[in-house]
Amino acid sequence: MATTTTTKTPKLPVTVDKPTPYTFDLGNLLANDPNPLTIDSSALESSLAAVARDGAQVLINQLLTTCPITSTSAGVLLSLPPPQTPLPREKPVPAPKAETKWSAFAKRRGIKPKTREQRRNLAYDEVTGEFGRKWGYKGANKAGQDEPIIEIPFNSRKEAERKEGTTIRGDKRREIREKIKRNERKQRSNQRNAEGRK
């Protein structure tokens, strides 16, 4: 019968002794070792692993001894203190957006932004029995634009005052273009107000 010899790695001590103690920022899970780094060049990997192991062990010891530990239904939670070391940002802090006329008006009147459900571009069409778009391509606001025959109300004042060269078919498209232009004018006006110009 062949005997197999198993070599067990010895357990390393839980405490780490250094001439100068570590400094910690537990909010960032940071342990600073002020001691000079001594690395054996002949066994580089093992010496680096030993330094990393010591740092991780000291950090775990500090977390378990100083941070409050609570047991919940989700498991054991360890509450970290607020971070002490300010970390640099990759990009500068964005400048606050200038308040537009609409946002100032909405704040005065207490108007809240629409919910996600209200912003959905779908509406139920009872004629077809399906959900269709409210606006955009084949939207409900463009209904009747492509119909071959358009009914004109009898004695319509709008038809009597219609300018020469315009048709009832182009009225809807004209209204949409005018709304877009009006919206662009409002946007430019808001931008000028934000920049402090009139």
Rosetta constraint file for C-alpha pairs under 8 A:
AtomPair CA 14 CA 57 HARMONIC 6.86 0.50
AtomPair CA 15 CA 57 HARMONIC 7.63 0.50
AtomPair CA 15 CA 58 HARMONIC 7.27 0.50
AtomPair CA 15 CA 61 HARMONIC 7.98 0.50
AtomPair CA 16 CA 54 HARMONIC 6.38 0.50
AtomPair CA 16 CA 57 HARMONIC 7.51 0.50
AtomPair CA 16 CA 58 HARMONIC 6.53 0.50
AtomPair CA 17 CA 21 HARMONIC 7.97 0.50
AtomPair CA 18 CA 35 HARMONIC 7.54 0.50
AtomPair CA 19 CA 35 HARMONIC 7.29 0.50
AtomPair CA 20 CA 34 HARMONIC 6.70 0.50
AtomPair CA 20 CA 35 HARMONIC 6.11 0.50
AtomPair CA 21 CA 33 HARMONIC 7.36 0.50
AtomPair CA 21 CA 34 HARMONIC 7.65 0.50
AtomPair CA 22 CA 31 HARMONIC 6.47 0.50
AtomPair CA 22 CA 32 HARMONIC 5.59 0.50
AtomPair CA 22 CA 33 HARMONIC 5.01 0.50
AtomPair CA 22 CA 34 HARMONIC 6.74 0.50
AtomPair CA 22 CA 58 HARMONIC 7.96 0.50
AtomPair CA 23 CA 31 HARMONIC 5.86 0.50
AtomPair CA 23 CA 32 HARMONIC 5.14 0.50
AtomPair CA 23 CA 33 HARMONIC 6.82 0.50
AtomPair CA 24 CA 29 HARMONIC 7.75 0.50
AtomPair CA 24 CA 30 HARMONIC 5.72 0.50
AtomPair CA 24 CA 31 HARMONIC 4.62 0.50
AtomPair CA 24 CA 32 HARMONIC 6.21 0.50
AtomPair CA 24 CA 59 HARMONIC 7.68 0.50
AtomPair CA 25 CA 29 HARMONIC 6.08 0.50
AtomPair CA 25 CA 30 HARMONIC 4.97 0.50
AtomPair CA 25 CA 31 HARMONIC 6.47 0.50
AtomPair CA 25 CA 83 HARMONIC 6.36 0.50
AtomPair CA 25 CA 84 HARMONIC 6.07 0.50
AtomPair CA 25 CA 85 HARMONIC 6.80 0.50
AtomPair CA 26 CA 30 HARMONIC 5.87 0.50
AtomPair CA 26 CA 31 HARMONIC 7.75 0.50
AtomPair CA 26 CA 63 HARMONIC 7.11 0.50
AtomPair CA 26 CA 80 HARMONIC 6.45 0.50
AtomPair CA 26 CA 81 HARMONIC 6.45 0.50
AtomPair CA 26 CA 82 HARMONIC 7.84 0.50
AtomPair CA 26 CA 83 HARMONIC 6.75 0.50
AtomPair CA 27 CA 80 HARMONIC 5.50 0.50
AtomPair CA 27 CA 81 HARMONIC 5.10 0.50
AtomPair CA 27 CA 82 HARMONIC 4.95 0.50
AtomPair CA 27 CA 83 HARMONIC 3.87 0.50
AtomPair CA 27 CA 84 HARMONIC 6.87 0.50
AtomPair CA 28 CA 83 HARMONIC 5.56 0.50
AtomPair CA 28 CA 84 HARMONIC 7.85 0.50
AtomPair CA 28 CA 85 HARMONIC 7.57 0.50
AtomPair CA 29 CA 59 HARMONIC 7.46 0.50
AtomPair CA 30 CA 59 HARMONIC 7.52 0.50
AtomPair CA 31 CA 55 HARMONIC 6.78 0.50
AtomPair CA 31 CA 58 HARMONIC 7.84 0.50
AtomPair CA 31 CA 59 HARMONIC 6.11 0.50
AtomPair CA 33 CA 55 HARMONIC 7.62 0.50
AtomPair CA 39 CA 44 HARMONIC 6.65 0.50
AtomPair CA 39 CA 47 HARMONIC 5.76 0.50
AtomPair CA 39 CA 48 HARMONIC 6.99 0.50
AtomPair CA 40 CA 44 HARMONIC 5.71 0.50
AtomPair CA 40 CA 47 HARMONIC 6.17 0.50
AtomPair CA 43 CA 47 HARMONIC 6.25 0.50
AtomPair CA 44 CA 48 HARMONIC 6.16 0.50
AtomPair CA 45 CA 49 HARMONIC 6.10 0.50
AtomPair CA 46 CA 50 HARMONIC 6.14 0.50
AtomPair CA 47 CA 51 HARMONIC 6.35 0.50
AtomPair CA 48 CA 52 HARMONIC 6.20 0.50
AtomPair CA 49 CA 53 HARMONIC 5.96 0.50
AtomPair CA 50 CA 54 HARMONIC 6.17 0.50
AtomPair CA 51 CA 55 HARMONIC 6.33 0.50
AtomPair CA 52 CA 56 HARMONIC 6.21 0.50
AtomPair CA 53 CA 57 HARMONIC 6.01 0.50
AtomPair CA 54 CA 58 HARMONIC 6.12 0.50
AtomPair CA 55 CA 59 HARMONIC 6.23 0.50
AtomPair CA 56 CA 60 HARMONIC 6.18 0.50
AtomPair CA 57 CA 61 HARMONIC 6.13 0.50
AtomPair CA 58 CA 62 HARMONIC 6.17 0.50
AtomPair CA 59 CA 63 HARMONIC 6.19 0.50
AtomPair CA 60 CA 64 HARMONIC 6.16 0.50
AtomPair CA 61 CA 65 HARMONIC 6.17 0.50
AtomPair CA 62 CA 66 HARMONIC 5.96 0.50
AtomPair CA 62 CA 67 HARMONIC 7.90 0.50
AtomPair CA 63 CA 67 HARMONIC 5.44 0.50
AtomPair CA 64 CA 68 HARMONIC 7.98 0.50
AtomPair CA 64 CA 69 HARMONIC 7.85 0.50
AtomPair CA 67 CA 78 HARMONIC 6.46 0.50
AtomPair CA 67 CA 79 HARMONIC 6.03 0.50
AtomPair CA 67 CA 80 HARMONIC 6.23 0.50
AtomPair CA 67 CA 81 HARMONIC 7.42 0.50
AtomPair CA 68 CA 78 HARMONIC 5.98 0.50
AtomPair CA 68 CA 79 HARMONIC 5.74 0.50
AtomPair CA 68 CA 80 HARMONIC 7.93 0.50
AtomPair CA 69 CA 76 HARMONIC 6.97 0.50
AtomPair CA 69 CA 77 HARMONIC 5.73 0.50
AtomPair CA 69 CA 78 HARMONIC 4.56 0.50
AtomPair CA 69 CA 79 HARMONIC 6.49 0.50
AtomPair CA 70 CA 76 HARMONIC 5.83 0.50
AtomPair CA 70 CA 77 HARMONIC 5.24 0.50
AtomPair CA 70 CA 78 HARMONIC 6.46 0.50
AtomPair CA 70 CA 79 HARMONIC 7.99 0.50
AtomPair CA 71 CA 75 HARMONIC 5.89 0.50
AtomPair CA 71 CA 76 HARMONIC 4.42 0.50
AtomPair CA 71 CA 77 HARMONIC 6.10 0.50
AtomPair CA 72 CA 76 HARMONIC 6.07 0.50
AtomPair CA 72 CA 77 HARMONIC 7.21 0.50
AtomPair CA 98 CA 194 HARMONIC 5.49 0.50
AtomPair CA 99 CA 103 HARMONIC 6.11 0.50
AtomPair CA 99 CA 104 HARMONIC 6.46 0.50
AtomPair CA 99 CA 194 HARMONIC 6.97 0.50
AtomPair CA 100 CA 104 HARMONIC 6.26 0.50
AtomPair CA 100 CA 190 HARMONIC 5.64 0.50
AtomPair CA 100 CA 191 HARMONIC 7.95 0.50
AtomPair CA 100 CA 193 HARMONIC 7.82 0.50
AtomPair CA 100 CA 194 HARMONIC 7.11 0.50
AtomPair CA 101 CA 105 HARMONIC 6.09 0.50
AtomPair CA 101 CA 190 HARMONIC 6.54 0.50
AtomPair CA 102 CA 106 HARMONIC 5.95 0.50
AtomPair CA 103 CA 107 HARMONIC 6.06 0.50
AtomPair CA 104 CA 108 HARMONIC 6.31 0.50
AtomPair CA 105 CA 109 HARMONIC 6.20 0.50
AtomPair CA 106 CA 110 HARMONIC 5.65 0.50
AtomPair CA 106 CA 111 HARMONIC 4.70 0.50
AtomPair CA 106 CA 112 HARMONIC 7.12 0.50
AtomPair CA 107 CA 111 HARMONIC 6.38 0.50
AtomPair CA 114 CA 118 HARMONIC 5.75 0.50
AtomPair CA 114 CA 119 HARMONIC 6.35 0.50
AtomPair CA 115 CA 119 HARMONIC 6.33 0.50
AtomPair CA 116 CA 120 HARMONIC 6.46 0.50
AtomPair CA 121 CA 133 HARMONIC 5.42 0.50
AtomPair CA 121 CA 134 HARMONIC 5.41 0.50
AtomPair CA 121 CA 135 HARMONIC 6.85 0.50
AtomPair CA 122 CA 131 HARMONIC 6.08 0.50
AtomPair CA 122 CA 132 HARMONIC 5.42 0.50
AtomPair CA 122 CA 133 HARMONIC 4.69 0.50
AtomPair CA 122 CA 134 HARMONIC 5.67 0.50
AtomPair CA 123 CA 131 HARMONIC 5.42 0.50
AtomPair CA 123 CA 132 HARMONIC 5.47 0.50
AtomPair CA 123 CA 133 HARMONIC 6.15 0.50
AtomPair CA 123 CA 134 HARMONIC 5.97 0.50
AtomPair CA 124 CA 129 HARMONIC 7.02 0.50
AtomPair CA 124 CA 130 HARMONIC 5.88 0.50
AtomPair CA 124 CA 131 HARMONIC 4.34 0.50
AtomPair CA 124 CA 132 HARMONIC 6.24 0.50
AtomPair CA 125 CA 129 HARMONIC 5.53 0.50
AtomPair CA 125 CA 130 HARMONIC 5.57 0.50
AtomPair CA 125 CA 131 HARMONIC 5.83 0.50
AtomPair CA 125 CA 132 HARMONIC 6.51 0.50
AtomPair CA 126 CA 130 HARMONIC 7.21 0.50
AtomPair CA 132 CA 139 HARMONIC 7.05 0.50
AtomPair CA 132 CA 140 HARMONIC 7.33 0.50
AtomPair CA 133 CA 137 HARMONIC 7.63 0.50
AtomPair CA 133 CA 138 HARMONIC 6.78 0.50
AtomPair CA 133 CA 139 HARMONIC 4.68 0.50
AtomPair CA 133 CA 140 HARMONIC 6.18 0.50
AtomPair CA 134 CA 139 HARMONIC 4.85 0.50
AtomPair CA 134 CA 140 HARMONIC 4.81 0.50
AtomPair CA 134 CA 141 HARMONIC 6.29 0.50
AtomPair CA 135 CA 139 HARMONIC 4.02 0.50
AtomPair CA 135 CA 140 HARMONIC 5.92 0.50
AtomPair CA 135 CA 141 HARMONIC 5.66 0.50
AtomPair CA 135 CA 142 HARMONIC 7.39 0.50
AtomPair CA 138 CA 142 HARMONIC 6.76 0.50
AtomPair CA 138 CA 143 HARMONIC 7.79 0.50
AtomPair CA 139 CA 143 HARMONIC 7.03 0.50
AtomPair CA 142 CA 172 HARMONIC 7.70 0.50
AtomPair CA 144 CA 150 HARMONIC 7.64 0.50
AtomPair CA 145 CA 169 HARMONIC 6.43 0.50
AtomPair CA 145 CA 172 HARMONIC 7.30 0.50
AtomPair CA 150 CA 169 HARMONIC 7.69 0.50
AtomPair CA 152 CA 156 HARMONIC 7.38 0.50
AtomPair CA 155 CA 159 HARMONIC 7.90 0.50
AtomPair CA 155 CA 160 HARMONIC 7.79 0.50
AtomPair CA 156 CA 160 HARMONIC 6.45 0.50
AtomPair CA 157 CA 161 HARMONIC 6.26 0.50
AtomPair CA 158 CA 162 HARMONIC 6.01 0.50
AtomPair CA 162 CA 166 HARMONIC 6.97 0.50
AtomPair CA 162 CA 167 HARMONIC 8.00 0.50
AtomPair CA 166 CA 170 HARMONIC 6.98 0.50
AtomPair CA 166 CA 171 HARMONIC 7.89 0.50
AtomPair CA 167 CA 171 HARMONIC 6.77 0.50
AtomPair CA 168 CA 172 HARMONIC 7.87 0.50
AtomPair CA 169 CA 173 HARMONIC 7.93 0.50
AtomPair CA 170 CA 174 HARMONIC 6.02 0.50
AtomPair CA 171 CA 175 HARMONIC 6.14 0.50
AtomPair CA 172 CA 176 HARMONIC 6.31 0.50
AtomPair CA 173 CA 177 HARMONIC 6.25 0.50
AtomPair CA 174 CA 178 HARMONIC 6.11 0.50
AtomPair CA 175 CA 179 HARMONIC 6.16 0.50
AtomPair CA 176 CA 180 HARMONIC 6.30 0.50
AtomPair CA 177 CA 181 HARMONIC 6.26 0.50
AtomPair CA 178 CA 182 HARMONIC 6.05 0.50
AtomPair CA 179 CA 183 HARMONIC 6.06 0.50
AtomPair CA 180 CA 184 HARMONIC 6.23 0.50
AtomPair CA 181 CA 185 HARMONIC 6.23 0.50
AtomPair CA 182 CA 186 HARMONIC 6.28 0.50
AtomPair CA 183 CA 187 HARMONIC 6.22 0.50
AtomPair CA 184 CA 188 HARMONIC 6.28 0.50
AtomPair CA 185 CA 189 HARMONIC 6.17 0.50
AtomPair CA 186 CA 190 HARMONIC 6.11 0.50
AtomPair CA 187 CA 191 HARMONIC 6.18 0.50
AtomPair CA 188 CA 192 HARMONIC 6.21 0.50
AtomPair CA 189 CA 193 HARMONIC 6.21 0.50
AtomPair CA 189 CA 198 HARMONIC 7.90 0.50
AtomPair CA 190 CA 194 HARMONIC 6.10 0.50
AtomPair CA 191 CA 195 HARMONIC 6.30 0.50
AtomPair CA 192 CA 196 HARMONIC 6.28 0.50
AtomPair CA 192 CA 197 HARMONIC 5.08 0.50
AtomPair CA 192 CA 198 HARMONIC 6.07 0.50
AtomPair CA 193 CA 197 HARMONIC 5.53 0.50
AtomPair CA 193 CA 198 HARMONIC 6.20 0.50
